[in-house]
Amino acid sequence: MESFSLILAIVVVTALAFDFTNGFHDTANAMATTISTGAMKPKVAVAMSAVLNLVGAFLSVEVANTISKGLVDEAGIRPEVIFAALVGAILWNLLTWLVGLPSSSSHALMGGLIGATIASAGVGAVHGDVLVTKVLIPAIAAPLVAGIAAMLATRLTYSLGSKAESNASKKGYRTGQIASAGLVSLAHGTNDAQKTMGIITLALVAGGAVAPDSDPPMWVILSAGLAIALGTYLGGWRIIRTMGKGLTDLQPQQGFAAQTSAATVILASSHIGFSLSTTHSVSGSVMGAGLGRKGGVVRWSTATRMFVAWGLTLPAAALVGALAEYVTGFGSWGTAVVAVFLIASSAAIWKLSRREVVDHTNVNDTNVNDTDDAEPAGVVTTAMAAVTPPPAGGSATASEDPVPAFPSQAIVERTPTTTTTV
């Protein structure tokens, strides 16, 4: 076992706390569909997702190595820098969870690390080529690749199932949703749990506990997998509920194609060490599936709001990380101030969240946020709720059905949006 200093122990605990928030923040990417359609009960769905996240954490260490060995210069990093980076990432995750906004935990972590590193060692300590090739390019490419794959898969699915009996087809695709949701969960564990492994390994190298260029120790892999699994099990119900609003109206065939395409992209990226966001991948696949069905629509005004939020994630976390690093630079008391600030801010956010409790008992309530001033839906929002099968007897839209089948339809009726029809 490595020798630990107090600051190194604090960094490891904080990293696992981030991993925990990552778990409940991203559960919706995999499980909101099966929960919203009733294919699985909420607690069973998140339990399955938690187990698969844990399994996925052991499948590869390529993404962890990208973070621990490639993104920043190990020689110029102190454990306090990594602590400051984690503060930025955790606070962004908690703030976006509070408002039920699906965003990238991956980019929050990257942003926090980049900001804290620049504040500590200057711009030169960030490896720009790695940032561009293994973080920024995948952030742009992942939704595009997943979207194209989902669009083609959707068209193929409709073509192959054109003569199938309707009810049997719905039942089959609902079962398929469970399988594809499990695949997304496995992919999420393979990609996202590794990011915390990489951060902890970087901290161990910075603190002199392990040799440079080391792979994550087994205890790091296990602890990171357990932390993200525990966070996943607790559900992230606020974001799962947000997923019930709409980027597009998808039928079961589209939902199955979207999740399968997203999982394929995530698993492939993990294998080659690309640190991408599951949120971006799922969102792109949902839009592609929406465009893949004849008559399908994508609400581009909603998509634009999500794109703006994605764009703010990295710089916002970087700014907080840089400020936290500046304070820790004053010594032990500065680190203590940052730690107290993180704990106090997290407690305040938790207290605010108790004003309107969302859990497995009311995550599917149709009257939640059903007000005229409700926040418009985000991108991944439909990712999951949109895979809900249409009402019996046909595929109703918000304009055709006076009593909406899903919350997303009620909101679409009152919120002017721009649509693109294929």
C-alpha positions, 0 to 999 in steps of 0.5 A: 500500500502506498504511503499517504500524507494528509493532503493526499488522503484528502484528495483521494476522498474528494476524488471518490466524492466526485465519482459518487456525484458522477454516478447519480448525475449520469444515471439518467443517460442509461435508465430514464427510458426504462423507468419512464416506460415502466419496463423496469421499476425505478429502484430495480433499474438503478440497481442494475445500472449500478452493478453494470457500472461497477463491472465496466470499471474493470474492463479497461484503463485506457481513459484513466491513462489519458488523464493521469499520463497525458492531459497535464504535466505530472512533474508540475502538479501538486496534490493541492492542484488536483484537490482544487480541480475536484472542487470545481468539478463537484460544484458544477455537478451539484449545481446542474443536478439541483436544477435537473440539467443533464451536463457532462461530468467528464468535462467538468472534471477536465475543466477543473483540472485544466483551470487548476493546473494553469493557475499552479504551473501555467498554460505550458503544463497543459498538453494542448495536443492531448486536450484537442485530440482526446477531449475536444475532438471527441466532444464534437465527434461523439454526438455526430458519430452516435447521431449518424449511427442511430439515424441509420439504425432507426431506418434499418429497424423500421425497414426490418419490422415494417410487417411485424404486429404492432403490440408484439413489436412494442413489447419486443422493443421494450425488452430491447430497451432494458438490454440497451440501457444495460449496455449504456450502463456498462459503457458508462462504467468503462468510461466515466469510472476511469476518469476518477481512477486517472485523477487519483493516480495522478494525485498519487504520482504528484504526492510521490506515492507511486512512480510516474507513468504507473497504471492505476493500482487495483485498490484505485480501480475497485474504490472508483468502481464502488463509488460510481456504483453507489452514486448510480444506485441512489438514482439522480432522480432530479435529472431522470425526471428532466429526461421526461421533457423533449428534444424529439418524440421517439417511438420504441424502435428509435429509442432502442436504436439510440441507446445501442448506438450511444453505447457502441460509441462510448465503448469504442472510445474507451478502448482507444482512450478517448475521454468523451461524455456519455451525455453528449453521446446519448444526446447525439444518438437521440437526435439521430434517431429522431431524424431517422424516422419518416416524419420525425422531428428535432426541436432545435431550440431545445437542442441549442439550449443544451449545446450552450450548457455543454459549452459552459461546463468546461470553462465554468469548472476551470474557473472554479478550479483556478480560484480554488488553486489560488486559495490553496496556494496560501498553504494549509489554511488555504486548503482548509478554507477551500475544503470548508467552502466545498462542504458548506456549498454542497450542504447548501445545495442539498438543503435547497434540493429538499424544498422539492424532493424527487425520488423513486416514488415520484420520479414519474409523476406527470404533474411535476413541473407542469406549470406555465413557467417550467424550464424548457427541456434539455437535450438528453431530456428526451433521450430517455423519456422519448423512448416511451412507446406511443399510446395504443392505437397509434403514434399521437403527437402533442397537437393530436392528443388533447390529454398528453401521454407524457409530461414532455408533450404537455410542455411542448404544447405551451413552449414555442419551439423550432422543429425540423421535419424529415 
